[in-house]
Amino acid sequence: MTRLSVEMLAADTVEPITSAGHAQLGIAVLAGIAVIVLLITKFKLHAFLALTIGSLALGAFAGAPIDKVIVSFTTGLGSTVAGVGVLIALGAILGKLLADSGGADQIVDTILAKAGGRAMPWAMVLIASVIGLPLFFEVGIVLLIPVVLMVAKRGNYSLMRIGIPALAGLSVMHGLIPPHPGPLVAIDAVGANLGLTLALGILVAIPTVIIAGPVFSKYAARWVDVPAPDKMIPARASEELEKRPGFGATVATIMLPVVMMLAKALVDIVVDDPTHMIQRVFDVVGSPLIALLTAVIVGMFTLGRAAGFTKDRLSTTVEKSLAPIAGILLIVGAGGGFKQTLIDSGVGQMILDISKDWSIPALLLAWLIAVAIRLATGSATVATISAAGLVAPLAADMSTAHVSLLVLAIGAGSLFFSHVNDAGFWLVKEYFGLSVGQTIKTWSVMETIISVVAGGLVLLLSLVI
């Protein structure tokens, strides 16, 4: 199904599929989300199946015909995958090239060679933020954990002093910066400008990661003083390679799509004429698809071939990068289906109607909704997708900049207090050899700091732009 036909199909479902009142719709939303939460947390059902069943439950509780609910769900799933599916795949390929070629190790080793003592936590933030741009959070953790553990062991540093800044860099990138799945889906759902969202996201991310990373790590190291567990130090990718790409080429490859998308945003602001040739050129050059595709093609040479990869090895690397994202694509797609079911049921309009009588700012409302879903489901991506669907109507009367801030408010809320229903919580716990209590005092508090600081900065930005 083409993007155009998906949009035409979506246009056919603008009319609410149910005539339920606000009270019934409110109960339907709570029941639908409760079904998703229960299936994910209690029955350990995959998030894709939970979102699918939850969407059908939402429609049923709202009194909508099931056949229309199915059309809404499949329409939302199709349009979401059409909008971000290829971008997620390209990001996965770039991340795999970065890891397998030893490019990530090259960045790590170069920065660590020039840092030491008090500068080390700041170096870890820088490493995690740069590497975290093209990588999914879980991949970034697996990639960075060996570095964190080796630095802590060899330099006799506190594990939390080194680990928290690295985790903060990865988490902020995951929640706020496209091309990560959550921000991309939110941008698509509310119709935000990707380049402007990226620029504002970086503006919010820098002070957020400083406060939640190097600053908070001082306190985390006092609260939890544990040694780096030897058994969790795995082999590095570059140890089996005869050569690896250079530092400059690796950084340039990672930053290429970011620069291309930011250039488009800058041209949009300066030229501000959709018919102008320069803006039309940059609309193509700075589109996420072209930017990421260009980076992947360039990366095959600057990363893959520089590491001595043959054509067969490059092909195998690309193939292996796609298999792990099947689950992510299905979750994101089902989340889009849930979002469309919310919209077509009239829930989005209900939120819009009710919020008119509240004195609460739209950005704060978006943050609070994302927080609630994050606490319930444990998934930042599910929280982002669901919240974006609920607050999408609020974007209609907003300026371009405030629509981008709406995306960032949702992203910030989606990171709030990771706990036992979040896979990331257990990943950090096991890799760092922590107890549940220690993980809450470090990782969970760090995530909350990121969410609150980023949310506060978004609200401050809304007052000045």
Helices and strands as residue ranges (DSSP letters): H 3-11, H 22-41, H 47-61, H 66-100, H 103-113, G 117-119, H 120-132, H 137-154, H 159-176, H 181-190, H 194-210, I 211-215, H 216-223, G 230-232, G 237-240, H 247-270, H 277-285, H 288-299, I 300-304, G 305-307, H 311-322, G 323-325, H 326-344, H 347-355, H 362-377, H 380-391, G 392-397, H 400-413, H 423-432, H 436-439, I 440-444, H 445-464
